[in-house]
C-alpha cells in the first residue's frame, strides 16, 4: 500500500508543528464514515484501552534511559516524558471510567512489543521504541480520534496524542543523528523494526477473532494495518534506514537483517553502556559560552 502524494509533505511543512518526519495528517485513514458508538461498543473499546494502558505503564521505562542519555538535553527530555507517560496512565483510567469498563490484561503481542523487545541500547530505544513504536501507537490514536463518537473520549485522546507527537519526533531526530555518526547502525536498526512488523499481522488477526470482523470499523482492520505498515516504511526511509520499499527486500536480505539485529541485541548484553556521569563534562550545555 502506498500513501497519497499530498500526505508525503516534508517535515518542514508549516502544518507539521511537531516536526515529525511523517506529518500528523498522513496518519489519517479513511474509514468511510464508520464509527465506534456508545454504549454499544463500550466493551470493545475497553479492550482497546487495555492495550494502550499496558503500553503507557511500560512507557515509564524511559526513565531507565536517564542513566544512558548521551546529553543533558536528552536526559531532560526523558524526565519530562516519564511524567507524561504517568499522566497518560491516568488518562486511560479516566477513559475506562467514561466507558463504564474496568482495566484488563494486554494481549501477549502487545506485551512483547512493549516489554519483550525493550531496547538494549540507546540507538535501539530511540529508533524502535520511540520513532517507530510510538509512531504506530500515534496512528492508532488518530484512528480512534476519527472514529469514536463520544467527544469527551476524543478530547482526552487528542491531548495524549499531542504529547506522543513530541516523543516520536525526538526519536526520529536522535535516530537521524546516530546513523549519520555511525552508518553501520542502519542495517541493525532496520532489522529490529522488521521483527516488530512481522508481529503486527498476528495482533490484527486476534483483534478480528476476539472483537469480530462484522463491525463497521473493525471490518477495515486489514486495510488499516496496511496503512500503518506504509507509514512505518515511510518513516524508516526518512530516517535513512531503508532505501527501497519493504516489498523489494529479498527473503535472504530480510533473514540477514533479522539475524544481524538479534546478534547486536545479544552483544549489547555484554557491553557496558556509557553513562551520563561519564560524558557530562563534554556536554554541549557545559562547553557552550
DOLO-372416 format. One record per residue (C-alpha): residue in three letters; x negated, y negated, z; residue number from 1. Coordinates in Angstrom, 2 decimals. Each point is the difference from the previous one (the first is absolute). Layout:
REM DOLO-372416
['ALA'; [X; Y; Z]; NUM] ...
This chain:
REM DOLO-372416
['UNK'; [0.00; 0.00; 0.00]; 1] ['UNK'; [-1.30; -3.50; -0.83]; 2] ['UNK'; [0.90; -3.31; 1.54]; 3] ['UNK'; [1.54; -2.83; -2.01]; 4] ['UNK'; [-2.59; -2.53; -1.27]; 5] ['UNK'; [1.55; -2.95; 1.85]; 6] ['UNK'; [-0.51; 1.85; 3.28]; 7] ['UNK'; [-3.72; 0.36; -0.63]; 8] ['UNK'; [-0.63; -3.63; 0.84]; 9] ['UNK'; [-3.51; -0.62; 1.38]; 10] ['UNK'; [-0.51; -0.42; 3.71]; 11] ['UNK'; [-0.65; -3.74; -0.54]; 12] ['UNK'; [3.64; -0.58; -1.01]; 13] ['UNK'; [1.47; -2.77; 2.16]; 14] ['UNK'; [3.01; 2.18; 0.81]; 15] ['UNK'; [-2.29; 2.58; 1.57]; 16] ['UNK'; [-0.63; -1.83; 3.28]; 17] ['UNK'; [-1.41; 3.06; 1.78]; 18] ['UNK'; [-2.84; 0.34; -2.52]; 19] ['UNK'; [0.75; 3.69; -0.60]; 20] ['UNK'; [-1.50; 1.45; -3.18]; 21] ['UNK'; [3.45; 1.40; -0.81]; 22] ['UNK'; [2.50; -2.84; 0.63]; 23] ['UNK'; [3.08; 0.53; 2.13]; 24] ['UNK'; [2.38; -0.38; -2.94]; 25] ['UNK'; [-1.63; 3.00; -1.70]; 26] ['UNK'; [1.12; 2.21; 2.89]; 27] ['UNK'; [3.67; -0.37; -0.90]; 28] ['UNK'; [1.70; 3.05; -1.51]; 29] ['UNK'; [3.29; -0.26; -1.85]; 30] ['UNK'; [2.47; 2.16; 1.92]; 31] ['UNK'; [2.80; -1.12; -2.34]; 32] ['UNK'; [2.07; -1.45; 2.82]; 33] ['UNK'; [-0.10; 3.13; 2.19]; 34] ['UNK'; [0.25; -0.73; 3.74]; 35] ['UNK'; [-0.33; 1.55; 3.44]; 36] ['UNK'; [3.30; -0.79; 1.68]; 37] ['UNK'; [0.76; -0.06; 3.72]; 38] ['UNK'; [1.33; 1.75; 1.97]; 39] ['UNK'; [0.06; 2.77; -2.63]; 40] ['UNK'; [-3.78; 0.17; -0.42]; 41] ['UNK'; [-1.10; -0.67; 3.60]; 42] ['UNK'; [-1.32; 3.58; 0.68]; 43] ['UNK'; [-1.83; 0.00; -3.33]; 44] ['UNK'; [-1.62; -3.38; 0.64]; 45] ['UNK'; [-0.83; 1.11; 3.55]; 46] ['UNK'; [-2.14; 2.82; -1.44]; 47] ['UNK'; [-1.75; -2.49; -2.29]; 48] ['UNK'; [-0.70; -2.26; 3.00]; 49] ['UNK'; [-1.56; 2.94; 1.85]; 50] ['UNK'; [-2.66; 0.24; -2.70]; 51] ['UNK'; [-0.78; -3.71; 0.24]; 52] ['UNK'; [-0.02; 0.09; 3.80]; 53] ['UNK'; [-2.66; 2.71; 0.02]; 54] ['UNK'; [-2.07; -1.95; -2.51]; 55] ['UNK'; [0.19; -3.18; 2.08]; 56] ['UNK'; [-1.05; 1.85; 3.17]; 57] ['UNK'; [-3.01; 1.47; -1.80]; 58] ['UNK'; [-0.66; -3.43; -1.51]; 59] ['UNK'; [-1.21; -1.04; 3.44]; 60] ['UNK'; [-3.04; 2.15; -0.83]; 61] ['UNK'; [-1.35; -3.08; -1.79]; 62] ['UNK'; [-1.27; -1.00; 3.44]; 63] ['UNK'; [-2.57; 2.77; -0.39]; 64] ['UNK'; [-1.61; -2.00; -2.80]; 65] ['UNK'; [-0.70; -2.95; 2.27]; 66] ['UNK'; [-3.15; 1.90; 0.98]; 67] ['UNK'; [-1.05; 0.72; -3.59]; 68] ['UNK'; [1.06; -3.27; -1.63]; 69] ['UNK'; [-2.79; -1.36; -2.21]; 70] ['UNK'; [0.67; -3.61; 1.06]; 71] ['UNK'; [1.57; -2.06; 2.73]; 72] ['UNK'; [2.61; -1.15; -2.53]; 73] ['UNK'; [1.02; 3.61; -0.69]; 74] ['UNK'; [0.12; 0.74; 3.74]; 75] ['UNK'; [2.30; -2.99; 0.52]; 76] ['UNK'; [2.27; 1.28; -2.77]; 77] ['UNK'; [0.26; 3.46; 1.59]; 78] ['UNK'; [0.79; -1.52; 3.39]; 79] ['UNK'; [2.88; -1.92; -1.57]; 80] ['UNK'; [1.12; 3.04; -2.00]; 81] ['UNK'; [0.18; 2.19; 3.11]; 82] ['UNK'; [2.34; -2.54; 1.58]; 83] ['UNK'; [2.14; -0.08; -3.16]; 84] ['UNK'; [0.22; 3.80; -0.16]; 85] ['UNK'; [1.23; 0.06; 3.59]; 86] ['UNK'; [2.58; -2.63; -0.92]; 87] ['UNK'; [1.09; 2.20; -2.93]; 88] ['UNK'; [0.64; 2.85; 2.44]; 89] ['UNK'; [2.47; -2.27; 1.79]; 90] ['UNK'; [1.54; -0.96; -3.36]; 91] ['UNK'; [0.74; 3.61; -0.87]; 92] ['UNK'; [1.39; 0.72; 3.45]; 93] ['UNK'; [2.27; -3.00; -0.51]; 94] ['UNK'; [1.04; 1.37; -3.40]; 95] ['UNK'; [0.88; 3.34; 1.58]; 96] ['UNK'; [2.16; -1.88; 2.51]; 97] ['UNK'; [1.77; -1.87; -2.80]; 98] ['UNK'; [0.74; 3.28; -1.77]; 99] ['UNK'; [1.07; 1.76; 3.19]; 100] ['UNK'; [-2.63; 2.72; -0.52]; 101] ['UNK'; [-2.80; 1.31; 2.19]; 102] ['UNK'; [-3.67; 0.46; -0.98]; 103] ['UNK'; [-1.06; 3.47; -1.12]; 104] ['UNK'; [-3.16; 1.75; -1.24]; 105] ['UNK'; [-1.71; -0.86; -3.27]; 106] ['UNK'; [-0.42; 2.42; -2.91]; 107] ['UNK'; [-3.32; 1.97; -0.03]; 108] ['UNK'; [-1.11; -1.68; -3.24]; 109] ['UNK'; [0.53; -3.43; 1.57]; 110] ['UNK'; [-1.95; 1.09; 3.08]; 111] ['UNK'; [-2.85; 1.23; -2.21]; 112] ['UNK'; [-0.05; -3.17; -2.13]; 113] ['UNK'; [-0.02; -2.20; 3.12]; 114] ['UNK'; [-2.20; 2.00; 2.37]; 115] ['UNK'; [-1.49; 3.08; -1.67]; 116] ['UNK'; [-1.61; -2.07; -2.73]; 117] ['UNK'; [-1.15; -2.78; 2.32]; 118] ['UNK'; [-3.13; -1.65; -1.36]; 119] ['UNK'; [-3.33; 1.35; 1.18]; 120] ['UNK'; [-1.85; -3.20; -0.90]; 121] ['UNK'; [0.78; -3.65; -0.63]; 122] ['UNK'; [0.16; 0.25; -3.80]; 123] ['UNK'; [2.51; 2.84; 0.16]; 124] ['UNK'; [2.11; -1.88; 2.53]; 125] ['UNK'; [0.33; -3.28; -1.91]; 126] ['UNK'; [0.53; 1.74; -3.36]; 127] ['UNK'; [2.09; 3.09; 0.73]; 128] ['UNK'; [1.91; -1.10; 3.08]; 129] ['UNK'; [0.39; -3.73; -0.51]; 130] ['UNK'; [-0.06; -0.77; -3.73]; 131] ['UNK'; [1.54; 3.21; -1.34]; 132] ['UNK'; [1.86; 1.48; 2.99]; 133] ['UNK'; [1.59; -3.22; 1.20]; 134] ['UNK'; [0.57; -0.94; -3.64]; 135] ['UNK'; [2.20; 3.08; -0.37]; 136] ['UNK'; [1.80; -0.84; 3.25]; 137] ['UNK'; [0.61; -3.54; -1.25]; 138] ['UNK'; [1.59; 1.39; -3.18]; 139] ['UNK'; [2.45; 2.04; 2.12]; 140] ['UNK'; [0.66; -3.07; 2.19]; 141] ['UNK'; [0.92; -1.89; -3.17]; 142] ['UNK'; [2.27; 2.83; -1.15]; 143] ['UNK'; [1.91; -0.12; 3.30]; 144] ['UNK'; [0.21; -3.79; -0.08]; 145] ['UNK'; [1.55; 0.26; -3.46]; 146] ['UNK'; [2.43; 2.83; 0.78]; 147] ['UNK'; [1.20; -0.39; 3.61]; 148] ['UNK'; [3.20; -2.06; 0.22]; 149] ['UNK'; [-0.27; -0.97; 3.69]; 150] ['UNK'; [-1.57; -3.50; 0.17]; 151] ['UNK'; [-1.34; 0.41; 3.56]; 152] ['UNK'; [-1.97; 3.08; -1.11]; 153] ['UNK'; [-1.37; -1.81; -3.05]; 154] ['UNK'; [-1.17; -2.99; 2.09]; 155] ['UNK'; [-2.00; 2.24; 2.33]; 156] ['UNK'; [-1.54; 1.93; -2.90]; 157] ['UNK'; [-0.90; -3.19; -1.84]; 158] ['UNK'; [-1.89; -1.34; 3.01]; 159] ['UNK'; [-2.01; 3.20; 0.34]; 160] ['UNK'; [-0.65; 0.11; -3.76]; 161] ['UNK'; [-1.63; -3.44; 0.01]; 162] ['UNK'; [-2.51; 1.20; 2.58]; 163] ['UNK'; [-0.61; 3.21; -1.97]; 164] ['UNK'; [-0.88; -2.17; -3.01]; 165] ['UNK'; [-2.88; -1.53; 1.95]; 166] ['UNK'; [-1.26; 3.44; 1.03]; 167] ['UNK'; [0.05; 1.24; -3.60]; 168] ['UNK'; [-1.75; -3.13; -1.32]; 169] ['UNK'; [-2.72; 0.29; 2.64]; 170] ['UNK'; [-0.59; 3.67; -0.87]; 171] ['UNK'; [-0.22; -0.85; -3.71]; 172] ['UNK'; [-2.46; -2.85; 0.57]; 173] ['UNK'; [-2.21; 2.09; 2.27]; 174] ['UNK'; [0.01; 2.90; -2.49]; 175] ['UNK'; [-0.98; -2.29; -2.86]; 176] ['UNK'; [-2.93; -1.34; 2.03]; 177] ['UNK'; [-1.15; 3.47; 1.06]; 178] ['UNK'; [-0.01; 1.55; -3.49]; 179] ['UNK'; [-1.73; -3.07; -1.39]; 180] ['UNK'; [-2.74; 0.50; 2.57]; 181] ['UNK'; [-0.11; 3.81; -0.45]; 182] ['UNK'; [1.45; 1.19; -3.35]; 183] ['UNK'; [-0.55; 3.61; 1.09]; 184] ['UNK'; [3.04; -0.34; 2.27]; 185] ['UNK'; [2.38; -0.22; -2.97]; 186] ['UNK'; [0.23; 3.74; -0.67]; 187] ['UNK'; [0.21; 0.86; 3.70]; 188] ['UNK'; [2.86; -2.41; 0.69]; 189] ['UNK'; [1.85; 1.00; -3.15]; 190] ['UNK'; [-0.18; 3.67; 1.03]; 191] ['UNK'; [1.38; -0.79; 3.45]; 192] ['UNK'; [3.00; -1.77; -1.48]; 193] ['UNK'; [0.65; 2.77; -2.53]; 194] ['UNK'; [0.53; 2.31; 2.97]; 195] ['UNK'; [2.71; -2.29; 1.40]; 196] ['UNK'; [1.72; -0.19; -3.40]; 197] ['UNK'; [0.12; 3.79; -0.16]; 198] ['UNK'; [1.96; 0.05; 3.27]; 199] ['UNK'; [2.72; -2.41; -1.14]; 200] ['UNK'; [2.04; 2.41; -2.19]; 201] ['UNK'; [0.34; 2.40; 2.93]; 202] ['UNK'; [1.42; -2.78; 2.16]; 203] ['UNK'; [2.39; -1.07; -2.78]; 204] ['UNK'; [1.29; 3.56; -0.40]; 205] ['UNK'; [0.61; 0.23; 3.75]; 206] ['UNK'; [1.93; -3.29; -0.03]; 207] ['UNK'; [2.32; 1.29; -2.69]; 208] ['UNK'; [0.46; 3.37; 1.71]; 209] ['UNK'; [0.68; -1.49; 3.43]; 210] ['UNK'; [1.95; -3.09; -0.96]; 211] ['UNK'; [1.60; 1.19; -3.22]; 212] ['UNK'; [-0.50; -0.98; -3.61]; 213] ['UNK'; [3.60; -1.11; -0.65]; 214] ['UNK'; [-0.38; -3.29; 1.91]; 215] ['UNK'; [0.09; -3.06; -2.26]; 216] ['UNK'; [-3.47; -1.13; 1.15]; 217] ['UNK'; [-1.68; 3.34; 0.73]; 218] ['UNK'; [0.89; 1.49; -3.37]; 219] ['UNK'; [-2.58; -2.47; -1.37]; 220] ['UNK'; [-2.77; 1.24; 2.32]; 221] ['UNK'; [-2.00; 1.66; -2.78]; 222] ['UNK'; [-0.03; -3.13; -2.14]; 223] ['UNK'; [-0.88; -2.13; 3.04]; 224] ['UNK'; [-2.89; 2.33; 0.84]; 225] ['UNK'; [-1.34; -0.45; -3.55]; 226] ['UNK'; [0.24; -3.77; 0.57]; 227] ['UNK'; [-2.02; 0.25; 3.24]; 228] ['UNK'; [-2.66; 2.10; -1.76]; 229] ['UNK'; [-0.18; -2.59; -2.79]; 230] ['UNK'; [-0.45; -2.78; 2.58]; 231] ['UNK'; [-2.75; 1.99; 1.70]; 232] ['UNK'; [-1.73; 0.63; -3.33]; 233] ['UNK'; [0.07; -3.73; -0.74]; 234] ['UNK'; [-1.39; -0.83; 3.44]; 235] ['UNK'; [-2.83; 2.54; -0.43]; 236] ['UNK'; [-0.83; -1.55; -3.37]; 237] ['UNK'; [-0.06; -3.53; 1.38]; 238] ['UNK'; [-2.24; 1.07; 2.88]; 239] ['UNK'; [-2.44; 1.36; -2.57]; 240] ['UNK'; [0.38; 3.67; 0.95]; 241] ['UNK'; [1.86; 1.20; -3.10]; 242] ['UNK'; [-0.86; -0.98; -3.57]; 243] ['UNK'; [2.70; 1.98; -1.80]; 244] ['UNK'; [3.43; 1.38; 0.81]; 245] ['UNK'; [0.32; 2.87; 2.45]; 246] ['UNK'; [1.54; 2.14; -2.74]; 247] ['UNK'; [-3.23; -0.29; -1.99]; 248] ['UNK'; [-2.08; 1.59; 2.75]; 249] ['UNK'; [-0.95; 3.55; -0.96]; 250] ['UNK'; [0.74; 2.75; 2.53]; 251] ['UNK'; [-3.74; 0.59; 0.45]; 252] ['UNK'; [-0.52; -3.70; 0.74]; 253] ['UNK'; [2.83; 0.03; 2.55]; 254] ['UNK'; [-1.44; 3.08; 1.69]; 255] ['UNK'; [-3.46; -1.58; 0.19]; 256] ['UNK'; [1.37; -3.26; 1.42]; 257] ['UNK'; [1.98; 1.89; 2.66]; 258] ['UNK'; [-3.02; 2.13; 0.92]; 259] ['UNK'; [-2.28; -3.04; 0.17]; 260] ['UNK'; [2.46; -1.83; 2.24]; 261] ['UNK'; [0.22; 2.91; 2.44]; 262] ['UNK'; [-3.78; 0.32; 0.02]; 263] ['UNK'; [-0.23; -3.69; 0.88]; 264] ['UNK'; [2.52; 0.44; 2.83]; 265] ['UNK'; [-1.97; 2.95; 1.35]; 266] ['UNK'; [-3.25; -1.96; -0.10]; 267] ['UNK'; [1.64; -2.94; 1.78]; 268] ['UNK'; [0.45; 2.20; 3.06]; 269] ['UNK'; [-3.78; 0.11; 0.44]; 270] ['UNK'; [-0.83; -3.62; -0.85]; 271] ['UNK'; [-0.20; -2.52; 2.83]; 272] ['UNK'; [2.07; -2.99; -1.05]; 273] ['UNK'; [-1.47; -3.46; 0.35]; 274] ['UNK'; [1.81; -1.82; 2.77]; 275] ['UNK'; [0.81; -3.68; 0.16]; 276] ['UNK'; [-2.46; -0.24; 2.90]; 277] ['UNK'; [-2.74; 1.13; -2.42]; 278] ['UNK'; [0.80; -2.58; -2.68]; 279] ['UNK'; [1.49; -3.08; 1.63]; 280] ['UNK'; [-3.25; -2.02; 0.04]; 281] ['UNK'; [-0.06; 0.18; -3.81]; 282] ['UNK'; [3.66; -0.98; -0.26]; 283] ['UNK'; [0.80; -2.98; -2.27]; 284] ['UNK'; [2.03; -1.53; 2.83]; 285] ['UNK'; [-3.20; -0.28; 2.07]; 286] ['UNK'; [-2.43; -0.77; -2.83]; 287] ['UNK'; [2.13; -2.81; -1.45]; 288] ['UNK'; [-0.57; -3.67; 0.80]; 289] 
